[in-house]
Amino acid sequence: MDRDGLTIPSAPAALLVIAKEPVAGRAKTRLQPPLTLAQAARVAEACLLDTLAEAATIRAGRRVLVFDGDAGRWCPPGWETVPQRGGALGERLGNAFTDVSGPAVVIAMDTPQLSAASLQQALEAVTEPGTAVIGFTEDGGYWLLGLPADRDPVAVFDGVPMSTSLTGAAQHHRLVEIGYRVVELEILRDIDDHADLVAVAPLCVGRRLGALMPTLSC
């Protein structure tokens, strides 16, 4: 706070992309069948590159790729890399926020149709102390989570079940329970299985995933 008792916004927020290396047998395996594991890896690669490309267009204090695998060929210029740490997803997310100080927003590589405008909105919102941001997915999870500088990553994920149809609601409840004001973004569909891929790909015209789809034999 300044000398007049007014709240001063935090420094520019960091944008984190948490992802795994798009190699056959490790990425997007639920797309097989009908895709082959090699095709599923190509989808994962397109999703990752589309996500990074859109993220590169926004104003962020830092851009950090939180990666499981060899980040060398996937990390664009101007990005930092940190390894994923921990076992369960909640632990890995908490560690990612811990590794990057200050306000931050994390997204995955599963919503390549995301917009720069939504990312920018989230980054600006979390610079306000006490403000968190969440973007829900259609299956009950969430595609984005943003936390301010005054955060406790362990507490944020405590008791939140991951990868279920209740994850988004439970995470929102936990944020409110801790005392955050929560800003909600639009609901997106994330790509988990082939039906998701078919639904999301038409939203990616002009992006890598949109161009890849006609080449897949399925």
N, C-alpha and C positions, 0 to 999 in steps of 0.2 A: 504494500500500500504506500501511497505517497504521503507527503506531510499534511495534506488536507483530508486524509482518510479515504481517498478514492482508490478503487481497485485498479492495478496496473496489469494489462494483459501480459502473458508470458512471452518468451522469445518465439520466433517462428517454429512451427511444429515440424517434426520429422515424419517422413512417410516410410513405412516398412512394408516390404512385400515378402511374405513367408512362403517358401516354395521348396519343392524337391526337384532334383535333376531329372529332366524328361528322358529317361532311358527305358528301353523295352523291359517289361517285367517289373518295373518299380513305380511307374507313373500311369495313372488313369486305367488301372487294370480292370475296373468294373465296366469298361467299354468293350471288353472281350468276354464272350462274343456279343455282337456279330463282328466287331473289328478284330484284327489280329493284334498281338501285343506290340508289334512294330508300328501299326497304324495308330494304336492308342498312344504310343509315345510321340508320334507326330502331332496328334491332337494336343497333347500336353505341351509340346514345344510351342505350338501356335498360341495356345492360351497364355503361356508364360511371356512370350515376346509381345503379344498384344497388350497384356497388362502392363509390362514395363514401358512400352511405347506411350501408352496413354498417361501413365504416371509421370513420364518425363516432361509432359507439357505443362505441368502445374508449378506453382510457386511453393517450394518447401524449404525448410531450414536445412534438412539433410534428406538424402534418399539412400535407404539401406536395404540390401537384399539379404534376408535371413534365410540361409540356404542349407539344404540337406544334400550334400554331394560336392562335386568339383565345380565351384562357381566361376572358374576362369573364363570359359567361353561364353558364359551367360550374363556376366555382369557388364552393363553398358558403361560408357565413359560418364564420369560424374557421380557414380554410385559407389557406396562402400559395401563391403560384405562382412557379415558375421555368421558363424556357424549356428545352426539350431542346436539348442542344448536342452536335455531332458528327455523324458519318455513320453508321457501322455501329452495330448495337444494343449491342455490348459497349462501344464508346466512349461512347455516350449514357448507358448505365447507370453507367459509371465516372465520368462527369462529374456525374451526378445525386448520387452518393455524395460526390463532392468538394464540391459546392455546399452540402451539408448536413453540418455538422460533428457529431461525436459518433456514437453507435451509431444505426443506421437499418435499416429494413426497406423493401424496394421490392416492389410488386406492379403488375401491369398491369390492364387492363380486360376481360380475356378469360375470367375465371372468376367470373361474377356470383353463382354459388352458394356462394362462399366464406363461412366462418363467422367471426364476431367472436372466438370462442374460440381459433381457430387463429392469428388475427392477434395476439391478446393474448399467446399463448404465445410467438410469435416475438419480439415486442417485449421481453418479459421476459428471454428467453434471451440476446439480444445485449447486454444490459447487463453480462453477465459477460465480463471480458476474455478474449480468445482463443477466443470461442465464435461460430460462424457458424450460420445456419439456412438450410435449403433445403426447398422443397416441390416435388416432381416432378409433371409432367403425364403423362398416359397416352401421349402421343405421343413421349416421350423428352426433352421440354424441362423447364422449371420455371416455376411460377407465382409463386413467392416466393423472394426471396433477402434474407437479413439478415446484416449485418456489424457487428462491434463497433467501438468508437471507435479501437482500435489497428489500423488497416487501411491498406492501400495499394491504392486502387481500380485503379490501372494493373496491378499485379501480379495482382490477383484475376481479371481477365478476360484476361490474357495467354495467347494460344494456345488459348482456348476458342472452338470454332466455334459460331456462333449459328444458330438456326432450322433445326436438323437433329435427327434422331432420336438423336443422340449428345450433344446439348448438355447435358442434365442430368447425365449420367454424367461428362462432361468437366469440368463446373463443380465437381462434387463432388470429383473427383480433384484439381483445382487447389486447392481449399480445403484439403484434407488435405495436399497437397504443401507448401503455404505454412506449415502448422503449426496450423491451426485445429482445434478440436473441433467437429464438425458435428452439429447436431440436425436430424433429418428430420421433416417434417410429413406429413400424409396426401397421397396422390396424388389429384389432381383432373384432370378433363377440361377442356381449354380449348377455346374456340369459334374454330375456324379456318374450317371449311367447313360446309355445310348439314347433313351427318350429325352433326357435333358439336352444332350448334344444336338439332336434334331430340332428341338425347340429354340435353343439359344443361337445356333449358327446363323439363321436368317437376320439376326440382330447385329451381326458382325460384318455386314457388307463393307467392303473397302479395307477390311482387316485381314490378317493372315488366316484366321480360322474360317472366315467366309470364303476365301480363295481355296482353302484346302478341301472343303467338304465335297466338291464335285469330283475330286480325285480319289475318294475313298470308295472301295467296292463293297457297299453295304446298302 
